[in-house]
Every structure is written in C-alpha cells, then in structure tokens.
Amino acid sequence: MTAVSNNAFDPEDDLVVRWNDEDEPQSDSLPITRDYPIQLWRRITSVALLTLLSLFTMFDRYVTAGILPRLEEYYSISNTWGGILQTVYVAFYVICLLIVGVIGDRMSRKLIILVSTIVWIIFMIASSFIPQNMFWLFLIVRSLTSIGIASVNALSPSLFADYFSGSGRGFSLMIFFMSLPIGASSSIAFGSALADTDYFLWAMRLCPIIAFVLLILSFFFLEEPIRGGLEDSVEEEKCSVMEDIVKIFRVKSFWLSCLPTLLINFYLSGFSWWSATLVSYAMNSTDYDTSIYHGIQYDEWMGITSIASCCVGILGSFVCVNFAEFWRDGRFCFKKSIRAPALTVGLSCLLSAPCIFAYLLLINVEMFSAIALSSLGTLLGGGIFPLDVDILLMVIPPSRRAAALSIMNTLMCLTGDGPAPFITGLV
C-alpha cells in the first residue's frame, strides 16, 4: 500500500474501493489492505467500543449541568463561577484537541485513545473527592477530564474511514453520532435526579466505573487499521504540522462541511446548558398554569424532554443518513447525485431552524406543542453531524484526517461550546 497524494480528495473520482466481506481472510496474519481488511466482527466491535466511549465522555461532560445548583451550594460559589466551570472546561478541551490533532496522524490512534481514557478515568475519580474549600482545584481537575472526549471525537471518525468504505462508513458514523443526544440527555436527567439527594457527587462517579470496563475491552478488541488501507493512493512526501494545516485550510469543501456543523452546534451548546433553566423560568412566569403544563411538575417535564430529545436524536440520525444514502445511490424516486449528503445537510438546516424557533415561542404557551416542534427540529437536523464528517473524510486524505477533525472540533468549541452558553444567558 502506498501513501496518499498531496491534493485533497475529489469526490467526483471513484477513489473508494468497495470489497466483499464474504471474501475476508480467515487468518489475522495476512496484510490489512483494501483486499484483505480486518475481519468484520472485529471492525463492528471496534465501532461499538468507540461509540460507547463517546457516549460516556458526553455523559461526563454534561452531568455537571444537572447538578450545577448543588455544586454551587457545595463549593459556596455564585452563578458566575458556575458558568466559568463550563468555560474553563472548553478551554482545556481545545488544548487537548490541538494536541491530539498533532499526534493523531503520526502515532497509533488506539494507543492515544487508551492513554487518554486512563487519564480521563483518573481525573473523573479525583474531581468527585475534592474538598468544599478547594473549588479552584475542582475547576482545574474537572477541566482536565476533557482529554477523554477530545481523543474520542478527533480520532474515531478517522478509524471508521479505515474500517469501512462507502455505505459502511456512513452507517458507522451514524451509530457513533447517535451517542451525542443519548449522552447529553441522559446525563442531565441523571444529574437532576441526584441533585436533590445527599449523593449528588455520585453523578460524577458513575462514568469511571463504566469507563474502566470499556478501557479493558478496548485494550483487547479495539483495532488499529492501516491509514488509507481501503483506498487507492499515490506516493506522498511527509509534511510538517504547519504544512498539513495549510493544505487542510485550502480545501474549500472542508470549510463548507464545517459551516452547518458550527451552526447547529451553537444552538445545541446554548440550549443544552440552559434548557433546564429555561423550562423553570417559563413555568414560574406562568405560575404553573395547568392549561399550559397540564399539572405535570418541573422534574417530570425535564424527564419527558430528555427522553424525547434522546429518542428523536437517534431517529433523526438514522433517517437523515439513510435519506442521503438513497439519494446518492439513486434508489426509489431519487435521481442519483454524488452531492446528496451535502444537499441533505442544507435541507436539514433549512427545515429544522423554524421548528427550534417555534419551540422558544411556545414554551410558555403550550408545553406539549413546544416539545413536539423541538422534537421535529431535532429529527430534521439529526443527520448534520455524521453527514458533515463523512464529507470531510471524503475530501481530506487519510494522513491529515485526525488534524482536520481536531480543527473542526476546535472551531465548534470557539464558535459554539464556549460563547453559546454566555450569549444565550445574555439574551
């Protein structure tokens, strides 16, 4: 197998070589190439492990939002410092992303994920035992847990690109990004459930237990494929980090694939952080009007909202990714088009935005209608993340994919995760 070219991939070229899983070698000693890929069950297991790691890193990231009032009481801090907790986390997350982006294309991706998971587990456990008079230490240690989600988010899609080609890659990304709504929704619901108990700190101790099991399984079953092993390629000279970044920046399709992701992430970041507060304010401003909230209490509404967001997020990812796949292949009533994933992303953004805006207008008018419209918006926009990443993997060569994914995630932090909660709070 040879390396990839200096130029970005052209989606019009038939670069992706499909192979038949039935022709896989029965011996692990054969070379791992597009003709002799890793055995199917090993690739499926690897996708499952990375998806579970993504789910619980996302769970760990947002669980503090569910217990934020209790943390403010426990450490005797104001709402301002409660907001800074998220800001500092994002700052450390960006630093970790940049480090992973530099080494991810030059070292074993499996090794990076394993080491990052060990560090993540250690800091998760440590952050839940910090005394009440040492908030500054809690702030630092809690922020250092971002190493886990940084490595998984930046490296997993590039691994999928070397596990599968064509529709298999798209399906893997769809499964992987389903973990985002599940992790975020379940963590806020779980944290809110423990917030009124004396065991609220255990909300931060659940993930280390599960993460340790996933670490052991990943050590034995997570596969490290050859970069670009499933794709045709030509010789390429090794480039410096700065040269790789410059070449990524010159790919117009990279920026076009980033734009929808940045927009939807801005909304999700602000909404996820303030959703519980938004519902609380709406209910208080209407004095729990039974014609609006039907006698259902705040914690029950939060449970309903979390379950709806989780289920619809999964369904939305499945629907949008398969819609793009049918359109690209010209199945059913669709005309075949290689631009189908990009066009599907555009339609998702266009149709989901009005639904989200309507939710904000109806939250203090009719709660069931508000949740229905929010769910519809989530359904229509559910495929933006996996489709955009799939486009990125098509236009960026294997030797620069970890860097490109790190840049995309960094831009998401700088334009959404960091400023969105603050801007939403001002509004």
C-alpha positions as CSV (number, residue, x, y, z in Angstrom):
1,M,0.0,0.0,0.0
2,T,1.3,3.5,-0.8
3,A,0.5,6.9,0.7
4,V,-2.0,9.4,-0.4
5,S,-1.4,12.4,-2.7
6,N,-0.8,16.0,-1.6
7,N,-4.0,17.1,-3.0
8,A,-7.4,16.8,-1.3
9,F,-9.6,14.0,-2.5
10,D,-12.0,14.8,-5.3
11,P,-15.5,13.4,-4.6
12,E,-16.1,13.0,-8.3
13,D,-13.2,10.5,-8.5
14,D,-14.0,6.9,-7.7
15,L,-11.4,6.6,-5.0
16,V,-13.3,4.4,-2.6
17,V,-12.7,0.8,-3.4
18,R,-15.5,-1.5,-2.2
19,W,-14.9,-5.0,-1.2
20,N,-17.0,-8.0,-0.2
21,D,-17.0,-9.0,3.4
22,E,-17.5,-12.6,2.4
23,D,-14.0,-12.6,0.9
24,E,-12.3,-11.6,4.1
25,P,-9.2,-13.6,5.1
26,Q,-9.6,-16.2,7.9
27,S,-6.2,-15.5,9.2
28,D,-5.1,-12.4,11.1
29,S,-1.6,-12.8,9.8
30,L,-2.5,-11.5,6.3
31,P,-1.7,-7.8,5.5
32,I,-4.5,-5.4,6.3
33,T,-5.3,-3.7,3.0
34,R,-8.4,-3.0,0.9
35,D,-8.1,-6.5,-0.5
36,Y,-7.6,-8.1,3.0
37,P,-9.4,-5.9,5.6
38,I,-9.7,-6.5,9.3
39,Q,-12.3,-9.2,10.0
40,L,-15.9,-7.9,10.0
41,W,-16.6,-8.8,13.6
42,R,-13.5,-7.0,14.8
43,R,-14.5,-3.8,13.0
44,I,-18.0,-3.9,14.3
45,T,-16.7,-4.5,17.8
46,S,-14.3,-1.5,17.4
47,V,-17.1,0.8,16.3
48,A,-19.3,-0.3,19.2
49,L,-16.5,0.4,21.7
50,L,-15.7,3.8,20.3
51,T,-19.4,4.7,20.3
52,L,-19.8,3.7,23.9
53,L,-16.7,5.7,24.8
54,S,-18.2,8.7,23.0
55,L,-21.5,8.2,24.9
56,F,-19.9,8.2,28.3
57,T,-17.5,11.0,27.6
58,M,-20.5,13.1,26.5
59,F,-22.4,11.9,29.7
60,D,-19.5,13.0,31.8
61,R,-19.2,16.4,30.1
62,Y,-22.8,17.4,30.7
63,V,-23.5,15.7,34.1
64,T,-22.3,18.8,35.9
65,A,-25.1,20.8,34.3
66,G,-27.6,18.5,36.0
67,I,-26.1,19.0,39.5
68,L,-24.9,22.6,39.0
69,P,-27.1,24.1,41.7
70,R,-25.8,21.6,44.2
71,L,-22.2,22.2,43.2
72,E,-22.7,26.0,43.7
73,E,-24.1,25.3,47.1
74,Y,-21.4,22.7,48.0
75,Y,-18.5,25.0,47.0
76,S,-20.2,28.2,48.0
77,I,-19.8,29.8,44.6
78,S,-22.0,32.2,42.5
79,N,-23.7,31.6,39.2
80,T,-20.8,33.4,37.6
81,W,-18.3,30.8,38.8
82,G,-20.8,28.1,37.8
83,G,-20.6,29.4,34.2
84,I,-16.9,29.7,34.4
85,L,-16.8,26.0,35.1
86,Q,-18.0,25.3,31.5
87,T,-15.8,28.0,30.0
88,V,-12.6,26.6,31.6
89,Y,-13.6,23.1,30.5
90,V,-13.9,24.2,26.9
91,A,-10.5,26.0,27.1
92,F,-8.8,22.7,28.2
93,Y,-10.8,20.8,25.6
94,V,-9.5,23.0,22.8
95,I,-5.9,22.5,24.1
96,C,-6.4,18.7,24.2
97,L,-7.9,18.8,20.7
98,L,-4.9,20.6,19.3
99,I,-2.5,18.1,20.9
100,V,-4.5,15.1,19.6
101,G,-4.7,16.7,16.1
102,V,-0.9,17.0,16.0
103,I,-0.1,13.4,17.1
104,G,-3.2,11.7,15.8
105,D,-1.8,11.4,12.2
106,R,1.6,10.4,13.4
107,M,1.1,7.9,16.2
108,S,-1.1,4.9,16.9
109,R,-4.7,6.1,17.3
110,K,-5.5,3.1,19.5
111,L,-2.6,4.0,21.9
112,I,-3.7,7.6,22.1
113,I,-7.3,6.6,22.9
114,L,-6.2,4.1,25.6
115,V,-3.8,6.5,27.3
116,S,-6.4,9.3,27.2
117,T,-9.0,7.1,28.7
118,I,-6.8,6.2,31.6
119,V,-6.1,9.9,32.3
120,W,-9.8,10.6,31.9
121,I,-10.7,8.0,34.5
122,I,-8.2,9.2,37.0
123,F,-9.3,12.8,36.7
124,M,-13.0,11.9,36.9
125,I,-12.5,10.0,40.1
126,A,-10.3,12.7,41.6
127,S,-12.7,15.5,40.8
128,S,-15.5,13.9,42.8
129,F,-13.5,13.8,46.0
130,I,-12.2,17.4,46.2
131,P,-13.0,19.2,49.5
132,Q,-15.5,22.0,49.7
133,N,-12.9,24.7,50.3
134,M,-10.8,23.9,47.2
135,F,-13.1,24.9,44.3
136,W,-10.1,26.1,42.3
137,L,-8.7,22.6,42.3
138,F,-12.1,21.2,41.3
139,L,-12.2,23.6,38.4
140,I,-8.8,22.5,37.1
141,V,-9.2,18.8,37.6
142,R,-12.7,18.7,36.2
143,S,-11.5,20.6,33.1
144,L,-8.7,18.0,32.6
145,T,-11.3,15.3,32.1
146,S,-11.8,16.8,28.6
147,I,-8.9,14.7,27.4
148,G,-11.2,11.8,27.1
149,I,-13.8,13.4,24.8
150,A,-11.1,15.2,22.8
151,S,-9.3,12.0,21.8
152,V,-12.5,10.0,21.0
153,N,-14.1,12.8,19.0
154,A,-11.0,13.6,17.0
155,L,-9.8,10.0,16.2
156,S,-12.9,7.8,16.0
157,P,-14.1,9.0,12.6
158,S,-10.7,8.6,11.0
159,L,-10.6,5.0,12.3
160,F,-14.1,4.4,10.8
161,A,-12.8,5.6,7.5
162,D,-10.1,2.8,7.6
163,Y,-12.6,0.2,8.9
164,F,-15.3,0.7,6.2
165,S,-15.8,2.3,2.8
166,G,-19.0,3.6,1.2
167,S,-22.2,3.0,3.0
168,G,-20.5,1.1,5.8
169,R,-18.6,4.2,6.7
170,G,-21.7,6.3,6.7
171,F,-23.6,3.7,8.9
172,S,-20.7,3.7,11.4
173,L,-20.7,7.5,11.7
174,M,-24.5,7.4,12.1
175,I,-24.2,5.0,15.0
176,F,-21.3,6.9,16.5
177,F,-23.1,10.3,16.5
178,M,-26.2,8.8,18.0
179,S,-24.2,8.7,21.2
180,L,-24.3,12.5,21.4
181,P,-28.0,13.0,22.2
182,I,-28.1,9.9,24.3
183,G,-25.1,11.0,26.4
184,A,-26.1,14.6,26.8
185,S,-29.8,14.0,27.6
186,S,-29.3,11.1,29.9
187,S,-26.5,12.9,31.9
188,I,-28.7,16.0,32.6
189,A,-31.6,13.8,33.6
190,F,-29.4,11.6,35.8
191,G,-27.7,14.6,37.4
192,S,-31.1,16.3,38.0
193,A,-32.4,13.2,39.7
194,L,-29.5,13.1,42.1
195,A,-29.3,16.9,42.6
196,D,-31.9,16.8,45.4
197,T,-30.2,14.0,47.3
198,D,-27.1,13.7,49.5
199,Y,-25.5,11.5,46.9
200,F,-25.2,14.2,44.1
201,L,-21.4,13.7,43.9
202,W,-22.0,10.2,42.7
203,A,-23.3,11.7,39.5
204,M,-19.6,12.1,38.7
205,R,-18.6,8.6,39.9
206,L,-20.7,6.5,37.6
207,C,-18.6,7.1,34.5
208,P,-15.3,6.0,35.9
209,I,-16.7,2.5,36.7
210,I,-18.1,2.0,33.2
211,A,-15.1,3.7,31.5
212,F,-12.8,1.2,33.3
213,V,-14.7,-1.7,31.8
214,L,-14.6,-0.1,28.3
215,L,-10.8,0.5,28.7
216,I,-10.2,-3.2,29.3
217,L,-12.4,-4.2,26.4
218,S,-10.7,-1.6,24.1
219,F,-7.2,-2.9,25.0
220,F,-8.1,-6.3,23.7
221,F,-10.6,-5.6,20.9
222,L,-10.1,-2.1,19.5
223,E,-8.3,-2.4,16.2
224,E,-5.7,-0.1,14.7
225,P,-6.1,-0.3,10.9
226,I,-3.6,1.0,8.3
227,R,-4.3,4.6,7.3
228,G,-5.9,4.7,3.9
229,G,-5.8,0.9,3.7
230,L,-9.2,0.8,1.9
231,E,-8.4,3.5,-0.6
232,D,-6.3,3.8,-3.8
233,S,-3.4,6.2,-3.3
234,V,-0.2,7.6,-4.7
235,E,3.1,8.4,-3.1
236,E,3.2,11.4,-0.8
237,E,6.1,13.1,1.0
238,K,5.8,13.6,4.7
239,C,4.8,17.1,5.7
240,S,5.2,19.2,8.8
241,V,2.3,20.0,11.1
242,M,2.0,23.5,9.7
243,E,2.1,22.3,6.1
244,D,-0.7,19.8,6.9
245,I,-2.8,22.6,8.4
246,V,-2.2,24.9,5.4
247,K,-3.2,22.1,3.0
248,I,-6.4,21.4,5.0
249,F,-7.3,25.1,5.0
250,R,-7.0,25.2,1.2
251,V,-9.8,22.6,0.8
252,K,-13.0,24.6,0.1
253,S,-15.2,21.6,0.8
254,F,-13.7,21.3,4.3
255,W,-15.0,24.8,5.2
256,L,-18.3,24.2,3.6
257,S,-18.7,20.9,5.6
258,C,-17.8,22.7,8.8
259,L,-20.3,25.6,8.5
260,P,-23.6,23.6,9.1
261,T,-21.9,21.7,12.0
262,L,-20.8,25.0,13.6
263,L,-24.3,26.5,13.3
264,I,-26.1,23.5,14.8
265,N,-23.5,23.2,17.5
266,F,-24.0,26.8,18.5
267,Y,-27.7,26.1,19.1
268,L,-27.1,22.8,20.9
269,S,-24.5,24.2,23.2
270,G,-26.6,27.1,24.3
271,F,-29.8,25.0,24.5
272,S,-28.2,22.1,26.4
273,W,-26.7,24.3,29.1
274,W,-29.8,26.5,29.7
275,S,-32.7,24.1,28.8
276,A,-33.5,23.2,32.4
277,T,-33.3,26.9,33.5
278,L,-35.4,27.9,30.5
279,V,-38.2,25.5,31.4
280,S,-38.0,26.5,35.1
281,Y,-38.3,30.2,34.2
282,A,-41.3,29.6,31.8
283,M,-43.2,27.6,34.5
284,N,-42.5,30.2,37.2
285,S,-43.6,33.1,34.9
286,T,-47.0,31.5,34.3
287,D,-47.4,30.3,37.8
288,Y,-47.5,26.6,36.6
289,D,-50.6,27.3,34.5
290,T,-52.4,23.9,34.2
291,S,-53.7,24.9,30.7
292,I,-50.0,25.1,29.6
293,Y,-48.3,22.4,31.7
294,H,-51.3,20.1,32.4
295,G,-50.4,19.6,36.1
296,I,-47.1,18.0,35.3
297,Q,-44.3,19.1,37.6
298,Y,-40.9,20.5,36.6
299,D,-38.8,17.4,37.2
300,E,-41.3,15.3,35.2
301,W,-41.2,17.7,32.3
302,M,-37.4,17.5,32.3
303,G,-37.7,13.7,32.2
304,I,-40.1,13.9,29.3
305,T,-37.9,16.4,27.4
306,S,-34.8,14.3,27.9
307,I,-36.4,11.1,26.7
308,A,-37.9,12.9,23.7
309,S,-34.6,14.5,22.8
310,C,-32.7,11.2,23.1
311,C,-35.2,9.1,21.1
312,V,-35.7,11.7,18.3
313,G,-32.0,12.4,18.1
314,I,-31.4,8.7,17.4
315,L,-34.2,8.5,14.9
316,G,-33.1,11.8,13.2
317,S,-29.6,10.5,12.6
318,F,-31.0,7.3,11.1
319,V,-33.5,9.0,8.9
320,C,-31.2,11.7,7.5
321,V,-28.2,9.4,6.9
322,N,-30.3,6.9,5.0
323,F,-32.1,9.6,3.1
324,A,-28.8,10.9,1.9
325,E,-27.7,7.3,1.1
326,F,-30.8,6.6,-1.0
327,W,-30.4,9.9,-2.8
328,R,-26.7,9.4,-3.6
329,D,-27.3,5.9,-4.9
330,G,-30.4,6.9,-6.9
331,R,-32.7,4.5,-5.1
332,F,-36.5,4.7,-5.1
333,C,-37.7,8.1,-6.5
334,F,-34.3,9.8,-6.2
335,K,-32.1,10.9,-9.0
336,K,-28.5,9.7,-8.4
337,S,-26.2,12.5,-7.2
338,I,-22.8,12.5,-5.5
339,R,-23.7,15.7,-3.8
340,A,-26.7,14.2,-2.0
341,P,-25.0,14.3,1.5
342,A,-24.2,18.0,1.2
343,L,-27.7,18.8,-0.2
344,T,-29.3,16.8,2.7
345,V,-27.3,18.8,5.2
346,G,-28.6,22.0,3.6
347,L,-32.2,20.9,3.7
348,S,-31.8,19.8,7.4
349,C,-30.5,23.2,8.4
350,L,-33.3,25.0,6.4
351,L,-36.1,22.9,7.8
352,S,-35.0,22.4,11.4
353,A,-34.4,26.1,12.2
354,P,-38.0,27.3,12.2
355,C,-39.0,24.3,14.5
356,I,-36.5,25.3,17.1
357,F,-37.5,29.0,17.0
358,A,-41.2,27.9,17.4
359,Y,-40.3,25.9,20.5
360,L,-38.9,29.0,22.2
361,L,-42.2,30.9,21.4
362,L,-44.5,28.1,22.6
363,I,-42.7,27.0,25.8
364,N,-44.9,29.3,27.9
365,V,-48.0,28.8,25.8
366,E,-48.4,25.0,25.3
367,M,-45.7,22.7,26.5
368,F,-46.7,19.5,24.6
369,S,-46.8,21.5,21.3
370,A,-43.4,23.1,22.2
371,I,-41.8,19.7,22.8
372,A,-43.4,18.3,19.6
373,L,-41.9,21.1,17.5
374,S,-38.5,20.8,19.2
375,S,-38.5,17.1,18.5
376,L,-39.4,17.7,14.9
377,G,-36.4,20.1,14.6
378,T,-34.1,17.6,16.2
379,L,-35.4,14.9,13.8
380,L,-34.8,17.0,10.8
381,G,-31.3,18.1,11.9
382,G,-30.2,14.7,13.3
383,G,-28.0,13.8,10.4
384,I,-26.0,17.0,10.2
385,F,-23.1,15.8,12.3
386,P,-22.5,12.3,10.7
387,L,-23.1,13.6,7.1
388,D,-20.7,16.6,7.5
389,V,-18.0,14.3,9.0
390,D,-18.5,11.8,6.1
391,I,-18.0,14.7,3.6
392,L,-14.8,15.7,5.5
393,L,-13.5,12.2,5.3
394,M,-14.1,12.2,1.5
395,V,-12.3,15.5,0.8
396,I,-9.3,15.1,3.3
397,P,-6.6,12.4,2.7
398,P,-6.0,9.8,5.4
399,S,-2.7,11.3,6.5
400,R,-4.4,14.5,7.6
401,R,-7.8,13.4,8.8
402,A,-7.1,13.5,12.6
403,A,-5.8,17.0,12.2
404,A,-8.8,18.1,10.1
405,L,-11.3,16.5,12.7
406,S,-9.4,18.3,15.5
407,I,-9.7,21.6,13.7
408,M,-13.4,21.1,13.1
409,N,-14.0,20.3,16.8
410,T,-11.8,23.2,17.8
411,L,-13.9,25.6,15.7
412,M,-17.0,24.1,17.2
413,C,-15.7,25.0,20.7
414,L,-14.6,28.5,19.7
415,T,-17.9,29.3,18.0
416,G,-20.4,27.3,20.0
417,D,-19.3,25.4,23.2
418,G,-17.5,28.4,24.6
419,P,-19.6,31.5,23.6
420,A,-23.0,30.0,23.1
421,P,-24.0,29.5,26.8
422,F,-22.7,33.0,27.6
423,I,-24.6,34.6,24.6
424,T,-27.7,32.7,25.4
425,G,-27.5,33.8,29.0
426,L,-27.3,37.4,27.9
427,V,-30.4,37.0,25.7
